[in-house]
Each structure stands twice: as structure tokens, then as C-alpha cells.
Amino acid sequence: TAHKQAGQNDWQGPIQGSSDNDLDANFSISASLDGFSFGHIAGERFTSDGLVTRYSVYQANANGCSGGLVLRDISTGSTEVTDENPISGTITPTGCTPQQMQVTLNTPPDANTAKIPYVAGFAKDVPVGVAGSQCAQTVYVHLYKDSTTVFSTGSIFSKSISLDPPGDVDAVVLALNPNASLSTVYTPFAGDAGASSGASGGDPAWTRTPNFLLNIQNDHDCTGLKAFAVSGGSQTNITNQIFNNVLALPISTATTPGLKSFDISVTDSIGNLKVFSRSINYDPLDDPTTPAADDSGRPTVISATVTNDNSSATARKSILRTLTFSNVNVTDTRYRLGSPAGSQFWGVWVANSPRDNANPNLNTLLWIPVGVVEPGASFSIPWNIFNNGPGPRTDQDGEYTVFVRFLDGAGNPSTRVLSTTVTLDPGYSLPSRYLPIIGRP
């Protein structure tokens, strides 16, 4: 027996088949739907000449209607993307004049979905939460020829369009310290030259120079980012959905030290614009409004002591050491105002002397910034006494003097320098890292 889809007429045919009328057993039936169903019957006849196979096709027409659907932006005519909500659509029925229809968004209708009178042109509202959270919007339609037509999943047709609502620019926009090592791509860092005006590190929200690192990235914007402008300036195109470069602070904001606020206007490819208000703290080493250098940007070390772990025989056999700070009291005219007394610093700037050289020229050393998680009266940091030193050699035992300056968030260094001498015993070990063994069958 051949079965048809619910709501369809009786089988007609065969529309293609065998004239034989004495087929025996082994019947099979399958159905496919594209506006109507086909029944496929294969029969076998056993004769003295062998097995004879015959094939027939039957058809059942649908009571419902099929059709086509186009979603289009009314202003631009685009069928790919729109910023209009509700979404406009046009239905073209096929082979019928429908009286009713079901129209749903992002979920196909079912037998319980409410019917509405048929209209060729319609507008489908997209809820605000949905419009802002997903790009592709899919409209489903089921047409009904008359009241006798029953629901059939095979009669549903649909179309999708990308919705990018007005003003909805999805981007991550950061204004960061341009002197800190914030790149997402690893590059070896040998250290800052001792004669540098400041460190390659610091608080992301601070800068000692009148510029900032602008980082803009696409955050699933439906049409993609196109361009940006800083505080009403000229537009700059965004390539490959990311911009990452150092820009000058707007002229009107860069004169005196302090918090500098500005706007970043970002547009996407459909023309939406969104303004991101950003700021960064400008903390130069010298106040540019004073006629002479004043060092007003430097942190001041009132007191501090640094010691090492020479007392441990185990520690003396390793190049990885611990530096311990106590009685720390550091003040700053701008950074971490209102913090607990003596904790107005971001971290330390550390350098090693050559082996057995306690009084090197500090400007010839390479200095590495190390952030302190909780600045306070006491803290410890790990330190490799081979940083910028002899490399992975095992014959460099001896005395190493470690020098330390304090840093504020902008990377300005203190004038005062602390030091401690670390002992490395003969037979010391070098750290090792083992990679997993990858075998081939």
C-alpha cells in the first residue's frame, strides 16, 4: 500500500510504469516532497527466463500551496542585508490563490501556529533582543489554499537576510598605554636600555607620552567594521576587521598632565555609526606646561629594602631566584592617588650586572619591567639572574648584582636605585621544559 502526505489528494497514476499486471511480492514504497508527493513502486516477476523487475511512479498533488519568498531592504533593494526592522517580504504563490498563511521568524510554523489572511507583501517584526544578538533572520511561510487545507511540513518555504539594526556597531574599542608590551603576538623582549626615559611596561590606562594605542576589533558585527575617527577627525579605514596602532592624543586634550577623554566613532559596512567614549591618564616625566624639567612624573622612593634568597643552599643552585621587598614607601604626584600610603607604584624595573661586577654603568644594562599584583609595603617577585646575561651556560657561577628602580603606571622610573647581590654556586642547574613525545604509527 502506498501512503501519501497528510492533506494531499489520492494517488494518481501510474504516471510512469510497467504494463505488466502479474507482478509478485517484494513491493517497496518511498516518498519525496516538492509541492507534491511521488510514490515509487518496484515489483518483481519470477518467470522461467529469470527474475524480471518493473518500476512505477505515482503522484499525489497537495491541497496546500507552494511558493517563493523574497526578503528585501526597502531603501537599498538589497536581499542580503538590511538595517530595517520590521523585515519586508514578498510572497509569490505557485499554482494556487491562497486565502490564509502562517508567517514565523527563526522557527518554522507548526499546526498550532496562528493563521492570518494572505497578503503578498508583509512586514515581520524582529524583537529588540533578537535583532541585537543574531545576524541571520529567517522568515518561514506556509500558505493555505482554503479552509480544507491541512498543515504539512513539506509546504513550508523560507528565506534569510542579515539584519544589522541602526546604531548597532559591535566592536571592541580600547585606548591603551602605547609604551607597554600589550601585543597579542609574541616577540622576544631583551629589555629597555638604561638610558631610556621609561619602561616598556605599565598600567594599560596610563601613558607618559602624548599618544595612545588604539585597538579596534570586530565583535560579531553583522556587516563588518568599515572605518573610525577620533574626536571628529578624518576617517581611517579598518582593514581585515582590526586596527591596532599608536595615535596622537587629540591636540585639545594633550597639553597638561591628567585624565584625557576623547570619542572614537566607528562605522560598519551598512553605514551604522556608534560613538565609544574613551580616556587615558597622561603622566609625562616632566610637566610640559613648566619652562624647565621638573621630574614631577617620577615616583619617589621614601624607603625600601630588597633582599634575596642566598640563605637557601637550594636557591643558590638555581638561576631562578626570589627578590623580596620590605619597608616599601613610594609616593607619586599622579598615580594611584587615594591608595594606601606608600603604595603609589605599578611595579619595578630590574636589571642584572655582569658576573662579579658590582658597579657597572647602569645605562649600559638592559632593564625589564615587572608588574606587582598588589603594591604595598612588602611583596616578592621571581627573577632570572641570567636575564640579558650569559645565556644557557653552566660555567657562570659567581656573584650577580641586581638593580631595581620603582615604576609608576606610565612607566616613569624612580631616581633612587636599590640593589642586592645574588650568589650562584658551582654546579647550578638550568631550568628545562620537556615537550611531549609525538610518535607515528
C-alpha positions in Angstrom: 0.0 0.0 0.0 1.4 3.5 -0.8 1.0 6.2 1.8 0.8 9.9 0.9 1.4 13.1 3.0 -1.4 14.3 5.2 -3.6 16.8 3.4 -2.9 15.6 -0.1 -5.2 14.0 -2.7 -5.4 10.4 -3.6 -2.6 8.8 -5.6 -2.8 9.3 -9.4 -1.2 7.1 -12.0 0.9 5.4 -12.6 2.3 8.4 -14.5 5.2 6.2 -15.5 5.1 2.4 -15.1 5.0 -1.1 -16.4 2.2 -2.7 -18.5 2.7 -6.0 -16.7 -0.2 -6.9 -14.4 1.2 -10.0 -12.8 3.9 -8.7 -10.5 4.6 -10.7 -7.4 5.7 -9.7 -3.8 8.7 -7.6 -2.7 7.0 -4.2 -3.1 8.6 -1.1 -1.6 7.3 2.5 -1.3 9.2 5.8 -0.7 8.1 9.4 -0.9 9.7 12.7 -1.6 8.0 16.1 -1.5 8.4 19.2 -3.6 4.9 20.7 -3.8 3.5 17.2 -4.2 4.5 13.6 -3.4 5.7 10.8 -5.5 5.2 7.1 -4.7 7.8 4.8 -6.1 6.9 1.1 -6.5 9.2 -1.6 -7.7 7.9 -5.1 -8.5 9.5 -8.4 -9.4 8.1 -11.2 -11.6 9.6 -14.6 -11.5 9.5 -16.4 -14.9 11.2 -19.4 -16.5 13.5 -16.9 -18.1 14.6 -15.5 -14.7 13.7 -12.5 -12.5 12.0 -9.5 -14.2 11.9 -6.2 -12.3 9.4 -3.5 -13.0 9.2 0.1 -11.7 6.3 2.5 -11.4 5.9 6.1 -10.2 2.6 7.5 -8.6 1.8 11.1 -7.8 -0.4 12.8 -5.1 -1.0 16.6 -5.6 -1.0 18.8 -2.5 -4.1 20.6 -1.3 -1.9 23.4 0.0 0.2 25.9 -1.9 3.9 26.2 -2.5 5.6 29.4 -3.4 8.6 31.7 -3.3 9.7 34.3 -0.8 12.0 37.4 -1.2 13.2 39.5 1.7 14.5 42.9 0.8 15.7 46.2 2.2 13.2 48.8 1.0 15.8 51.6 0.9 18.7 49.9 -0.8 17.0 46.9 -2.5 19.5 44.5 -1.0 18.3 41.0 -0.5 21.4 40.1 1.5 21.4 42.6 4.4 19.1 45.2 5.9 19.1 47.7 8.8 15.2 47.9 8.6 13.0 46.4 11.3 10.4 45.1 10.6 11.8 43.0 7.8 9.9 43.4 4.5 9.0 40.3 2.4 7.1 39.4 -0.8 5.4 36.1 -1.4 4.8 34.6 -4.9 2.4 31.6 -4.7 2.8 28.8 -7.1 -0.2 27.0 -8.7 -2.9 28.5 -6.3 -4.6 31.5 -4.9 -4.1 31.2 -1.1 -6.6 32.5 1.4 -4.5 32.2 4.5 -0.9 31.9 5.6 1.4 31.4 8.5 4.5 33.6 8.8 7.1 33.0 11.6 10.5 34.2 12.4 13.5 31.9 13.0 11.3 28.9 13.9 9.2 27.1 11.4 5.4 27.1 12.0 3.5 24.1 13.2 -0.1 23.0 13.1 -0.9 25.2 16.1 0.6 28.4 14.7 -2.0 31.1 14.1 -3.1 31.8 10.5 -3.6 35.3 9.1 -5.2 36.4 5.9 -2.9 36.1 2.9 -1.2 39.2 1.6 1.6 39.1 -1.0 3.6 41.9 0.8 4.2 41.7 4.5 6.4 43.1 7.3 7.8 40.9 10.1 8.9 42.5 13.4 12.1 41.3 14.9 12.2 41.6 18.7 14.8 44.1 20.0 16.7 41.4 21.9 16.9 39.2 18.9 17.8 42.0 16.5 20.8 42.9 18.6 22.0 39.3 19.3 22.0 37.5 16.0 22.6 38.5 12.4 20.8 36.0 10.2 17.0 36.3 10.4 15.0 33.6 8.8 11.3 34.0 7.8 9.1 30.9 7.3 5.9 30.8 5.3 3.1 28.2 4.9 0.3 29.0 2.5 -3.3 27.7 2.7 -5.4 27.4 -0.4 -8.7 27.3 1.6 -10.1 26.1 4.9 -9.9 22.5 3.9 -6.1 22.6 3.6 -4.2 20.9 6.4 -0.8 21.7 7.8 2.2 20.0 6.1 5.8 20.5 6.9 6.6 19.9 3.2 4.7 23.0 2.3 6.9 25.4 4.3 9.3 27.6 2.4 11.7 30.2 3.8 14.3 32.9 3.2 17.0 34.5 5.3 18.5 38.0 5.4 21.2 39.6 7.7 19.8 42.3 10.0 22.2 45.0 11.2 20.0 47.4 13.2 20.6 51.2 13.1 23.3 52.3 15.5 24.3 48.7 16.2 28.1 48.6 15.7 29.5 45.6 17.5 33.2 46.4 18.2 35.7 46.2 21.0 37.4 49.6 21.3 40.4 50.1 23.6 42.6 53.1 24.3 45.8 51.7 25.9 49.2 52.6 27.2 51.3 52.8 24.0 54.6 52.1 25.9 53.5 48.8 27.4 54.1 45.4 25.8 50.5 44.6 25.1 50.8 42.9 21.7 48.9 39.7 21.3 51.8 38.4 19.0 54.8 37.1 21.0 58.0 38.9 20.3 61.2 38.4 22.3 61.9 41.3 24.7 65.5 41.9 25.5 64.8 44.8 27.9 64.9 48.6 27.9 68.1 50.5 27.5 69.3 52.0 30.7 69.3 55.5 29.2 65.6 55.1 28.2 63.1 57.7 29.6 60.9 55.0 30.8 59.9 51.3 30.7 58.2 49.2 28.1 55.5 48.3 30.7 53.0 49.8 33.0 49.3 50.3 33.7 47.2 49.9 30.5 45.2 53.1 31.4 48.3 55.4 31.7 50.8 56.9 29.2 53.9 59.1 29.7 53.8 60.3 26.1 51.0 62.3 24.4 49.7 59.4 22.5 47.8 56.2 23.0 47.5 52.7 21.4 44.1 52.4 19.7 42.9 48.8 19.3 39.6 48.2 17.5 38.3 44.7 16.8 35.1 43.3 15.3 32.8 41.8 17.9 30.5 39.9 15.6 29.1 42.9 13.8 26.7 41.7 11.2 28.1 43.6 8.2 31.7 44.1 9.4 33.6 47.2 10.6 34.5 49.9 8.0 36.2 53.0 9.5 36.8 55.1 12.6 37.5 58.7 13.5 39.0 60.2 16.7 37.1 63.2 18.2 35.6 64.4 14.9 38.8 64.0 12.9 39.2 62.4 9.5 38.1 58.8 9.0 40.6 55.9 8.8 39.6 52.7 7.1 39.7 49.5 9.2 41.5 46.6 7.3 40.7 43.0 8.0 38.3 43.9 10.8 41.1 45.1 13.1 43.0 48.3 13.8 46.0 48.4 16.2 48.3 51.4 16.1 49.6 54.3 18.1 47.9 57.6 17.6 48.5 61.1 19.0 46.1 62.3 21.7 43.7 65.0 20.3 45.6 68.3 20.4 43.0 69.9 22.7 43.5 67.2 25.3 47.2 66.7 25.3 48.7 69.9 26.9 48.6 69.4 30.7 49.0 66.1 32.6 45.8 64.4 33.8 42.9 62.3 32.5 42.3 62.8 28.8 38.9 61.9 27.3 38.0 61.6 23.7 35.5 59.9 21.4 36.1 57.1 18.9 33.4 57.0 16.2 33.2 53.6 14.5 31.1 52.8 11.4 30.2 49.5 9.9 29.7 48.5 6.3 26.0 49.2 6.2 26.5 52.7 7.5 25.7 52.4 11.2 27.7 54.7 13.5 28.4 54.3 17.2 30.5 56.6 19.4 32.7 55.0 22.0 33.9 57.4 24.8 37.4 56.5 25.9 40.1 58.1 28.2 43.7 57.6 29.3 45.8 59.2 32.0 48.6 61.4 30.7 51.5 61.4 33.1 54.7 62.8 31.5 58.0 62.6 33.2 58.2 66.5 33.0 55.2 68.7 33.1 55.1 70.2 29.6 53.5 73.4 30.9 56.6 74.3 33.0 59.6 76.0 31.4 62.2 73.5 32.8 62.4 69.8 33.5 60.8 69.2 36.9 60.7 65.3 37.2 57.2 65.7 38.5 56.1 62.5 36.9 58.6 60.3 38.7 57.7 58.1 41.7 59.6 59.0 44.8 61.1 56.2 46.9 61.0 57.3 50.5 62.1 54.0 51.9 62.5 50.4 50.6 64.7 47.4 51.1 65.4 44.5 48.7 66.8 41.2 49.7 67.4 37.8 48.0 67.3 34.1 48.9 71.1 33.5 49.3 70.4 31.9 52.7 69.0 28.8 50.9 71.5 26.4 49.5 68.9 25.1 47.1 68.2 28.6 45.8 71.9 29.2 45.3 72.0 26.2 42.8 69.4 27.9 40.5 69.3 30.9 38.2 65.6 31.4 39.1 65.5 33.4 42.3 63.2 35.4 44.5 63.6 39.0 45.3 61.8 40.2 48.5 60.9 43.8 49.2 60.1 45.3 52.6 59.6 48.6 54.3 58.4 50.0 50.9 57.1 53.5 50.9 56.7 55.0 47.4 54.7 58.2 46.6 53.7 59.7 43.3 52.1 63.0 42.4 49.5 61.4 40.0 49.4 57.6 40.1 47.2 55.7 42.5 46.0 58.8 44.3 44.0 57.7 47.3 45.7 54.3 47.6 47.1 53.2 50.9 50.1 55.2 51.9 53.4 54.2 50.3 51.8 52.1 47.6 51.7 54.6 44.7 53.7 52.4 42.2 52.8 49.9 39.5 55.9 47.7 39.6 59.7 47.6 39.4 62.3 47.9 36.7 65.0 45.3 37.2 68.5 44.8 35.7 71.4 42.4 36.2 75.1 43.3 36.4 77.6 41.2 34.5 79.1 38.5 36.7 81.4 39.7 39.5 80.8 43.3 38.6 79.2 45.2 41.5 79.4 48.7 40.0 78.5 48.7 36.3 77.4 51.7 34.3 73.6 51.4 34.8 73.0 53.0 31.4 74.7 50.0 29.8 72.4 47.5 31.4 69.1 46.2 30.0 66.1 46.8 32.3 62.9 44.6 32.4 59.6 45.9 33.8 57.9 43.6 36.3 54.4 44.4 37.5 53.4 43.9 41.1 50.0 42.5 41.6 49.3 44.1 44.9 51.6 47.1 45.5 52.2 47.6 49.2 54.8 47.8 52.0 56.1 44.3 51.2 56.0 41.9 48.2 58.1 39.4 46.3 58.9 38.8 42.6 60.5 35.9 40.8 63.7 36.8 38.9 66.1 35.1 36.4 69.6 36.3 37.1 70.5 35.3 33.5 68.1 37.8 32.1 70.1 39.5 29.4 73.1 37.7 30.7 75.3 34.7 29.6 72.5 32.5 28.3 72.2 28.8 28.9 75.7 28.1 30.2 76.7 26.1 33.2 80.1 27.7 33.9 78.9 31.2 35.1 78.8 30.7 38.8 79.7 33.8 40.9 78.2 37.0 42.2 75.5 38.9 40.3 74.3 42.3 41.5 70.6 43.0 40.8 69.5 46.6 40.5 65.9 47.8 41.0 64.0 51.0 40.3 60.3 51.6 41.0 57.8 52.4 38.2 54.5 54.2 38.2 51.7 53.3 35.9 53.0 55.3 33.0 56.4 53.6 33.2 58.2 56.5 34.7 61.2 55.2 36.8 62.3 56.4 40.2 65.6 58.1 40.6 66.6 56.0 43.5 68.1 52.6 42.7 68.1 49.6 45.1 70.5 46.7 44.8 71.2 43.2 46.1 73.9 40.7 45.3 72.9 37.2 44.4 75.2 34.2 44.7 75.2 31.4 42.1 77.0 28.3 43.3 79.1 26.0 41.1 77.1 23.0 39.7 73.9 25.2 39.4 71.0 23.9 37.3 69.3 25.4 34.3 65.5 25.2 34.0 64.3 22.6 31.5 61.0 22.3 29.7 60.1 19.0 28.1 57.8 18.6 25.1 55.5 15.6 24.7 56.8 12.8 22.5 54.7 12.5 19.3 55.1 9.1 17.7 54.0 8.0 14.3 52.3 4.6 13.8 
